[in-house]
């Protein structure tokens, strides 16, 4: 890396009032041709480019982004990272990501503020208790840390939770993954962008893809707002807009794009030092390092690309939050926003080749893609470089919707998708 | 959030309704003859359009009747509402 961040570079730059820091990544114009082009400059796309360059030696590549780096869902999620998924295929995928998270700041020389503060999932009825216990066992068989907690243990781990048996949805227990936690989502995009740029990857912002040029069953390049770019390999990581890109290439995807909302409160002193999620009442909450409560709501049930979402969804989530945490009844909310998430029928992602040679899709992450960012990038890079999936993402191919071999994580993954 | 003009009840808040997804997906006449690809197409593949979409809605907290709607998914503007069985308007 050209300019390593360290205590010494910090001191050195302090003498020039921090005005002479080198740009973290360049702002190049697109070349005529690349070995591969990644469509979408979010966390997953940048991670893909990083691992293509680092592990597969493909440095003559570009990332094209219609807005700015990390301005989409990367900067809109609630930053939760966990790997306590039910099925073997998902457990392999998400725990692969979690293992990379554990060393990511060191690897990127960029502090992604990964904090293993634990993620707790609550049970509110007898079926929840059974499901969560089953998932705990499944996790442990897959080598993922998971413990089941009684109501008293939940209260001990997070004292502000209302565990009264007299509330509408009482807390009957919960699971805890201690290795899980949060990270600073912007830093993940910036860290991967800086790392990829240092290896020669062109990161081209404000460059929207307008068309995909095909020659028979193979891709030839992309039409963009900055002109035509020739390439034999296109990796699409466009999240909510995946179907739009697929349409340009003339293929169909099993996706629906819907608004998912989140909101943050005014900043307060530390009050909740873990992440608590609740499937049955659909509310999840954590506290950022700035002190804001970060609250995740649900998706709307209609297709929309508006990044807004309906008010009743937020209202329902806050009702649940207030019943579980009466201490927050006087908190003021600062901001609310929506992101467009692409949801698969089985609530599992697609990291796959397509029927068109040289066209790859990484999509369908739905409401839970952030946690997988490093693993997704690593496995997608492997798939693009070798034209074959890695064994960890083989189950997540597009063809599963034809074969019927779905990875059904709807509800089973401890939070509603 | 928007207001929907239910063809049976008139204007109501969208939160009274349940979205039913893409409209005019025809159920296969001979399901036993379908190939796996055709099943996948019918069950899972969706247009997921950014722009004018034809879709089904149900007035779940009202008359509970199904109807069709044409909506621009890029700005949630409703272009037309029509009853089940009626010919879809061209927008």
Interface residues (C-beta under 8 A of the other chain):
Chain A: X241 X243 X244 X252 X253 X254 X255 X256 X257 X300 X301 X302 X303 X304 X305 X306 X308 X309 X310 X311 X312 X342 X345 X401 X402 X403 X404
Chain B: X1 X14 X15 X18 X19 X21 X22 X36 X37 X39 X40 X41 X43 X44 X45 X46 X47 X48 X49 X50 X53 X55 X71 X73 X74 X75 X76
